[in-house]
């Protein structure tokens, strides 16, 4: 078995480059949102009120349960957390087929 190198863990475990890209974005947003919630130093119930979520959903966010959040949902939560999302698109070198 050859050693393979991957740009991220998502590239290693997801089936397609599209799924890996989606997971990279979701995980980054979840980390940022989790840090914001922690910085508020409030209960999960209060954080939920600020984000428009229930306390159990805040717990899912803080525990990193990525499968429970779509990219769209995380973008929407970002606005409640007073973040503005900008997109940077970078061209990659094409890999030979």
C-alpha positions in Angstrom: 0.0 0.0 0.0 1.5 3.3 -1.1 1.6 6.3 1.2 -0.8 9.0 -0.1 -0.6 12.6 0.9 -3.7 14.8 1.1 -4.2 18.5 1.4 -6.7 18.0 4.2 -8.3 15.2 6.2 -11.5 15.7 4.2 -9.7 14.9 1.0 -8.6 11.6 2.5 -12.0 10.5 3.9 -14.6 11.9 1.5 -15.5 10.1 -1.7 -15.3 13.1 -4.1 -13.5 16.4 -4.3 -16.9 18.1 -4.1 -17.8 16.5 -0.8 -14.4 17.3 0.6 -14.7 20.9 -0.3 -18.1 21.1 1.3 -16.8 19.5 4.5 -13.8 21.8 4.6 -16.1 24.9 4.5 -18.5 23.4 7.0 -15.8 22.5 9.5 -14.2 25.9 9.2 -17.5 27.7 9.8 -18.3 25.4 12.7 -15.0 26.2 14.4 -15.5 29.9 14.0 -19.0 29.8 15.2 -18.1 27.6 18.2 -15.4 30.1 19.2 -17.8 33.0 18.9 -20.3 31.2 21.2 -17.6 30.4 23.7 -16.5 34.0 23.7 -20.0 35.1 24.7 -19.5 33.3 28.0 -23.2 32.6 28.3 -25.3 29.5 28.7 -26.2 27.3 25.8 -29.8 28.4 26.1 -28.8 32.1 25.8 -26.4 31.3 22.9 -29.4 29.5 21.2 -31.5 32.6 21.7 -28.9 34.7 20.0 -28.4 32.3 17.1 -32.1 31.3 16.7 -31.4 27.7 17.8 -32.5 25.4 20.5 -30.1 24.6 23.3 -29.6 21.0 22.0 -28.6 22.4 18.5 -26.1 24.8 20.2 -24.7 21.7 21.9 -24.4 20.0 18.6 -22.5 23.0 17.2 -20.1 23.1 20.2 -19.5 19.4 20.1 -18.6 19.6 16.4 -21.4 17.4 15.1 -20.8 18.4 11.6 -23.3 16.0 10.0 -26.1 17.9 11.8 -25.4 21.2 9.9 -25.6 22.0 6.2 -23.3 24.6 4.7 -26.4 26.7 4.1 -27.4 26.5 7.8 -24.0 27.5 8.9 -23.9 30.5 6.6 -27.2 31.6 8.1 -26.0 31.1 11.6 -23.0 33.2 10.8 -25.2 36.3 10.3 -26.8 35.7 13.7 -23.3 35.6 15.1 -22.5 38.9 13.4 -20.2 37.6 10.8 -20.2 38.5 7.2 -19.2 35.7 4.8 -16.9 36.5 1.9 -15.9 33.9 -0.7 -12.4 33.5 -2.1 -12.1 31.3 -5.2 -8.7 30.2 -6.1 -7.9 28.3 -9.3 -6.1 25.0 -8.7 -3.8 23.3 -11.1 -5.6 20.7 -13.1 -4.5 17.1 -12.4 -4.0 14.8 -15.3 -6.7 12.3 -15.8 
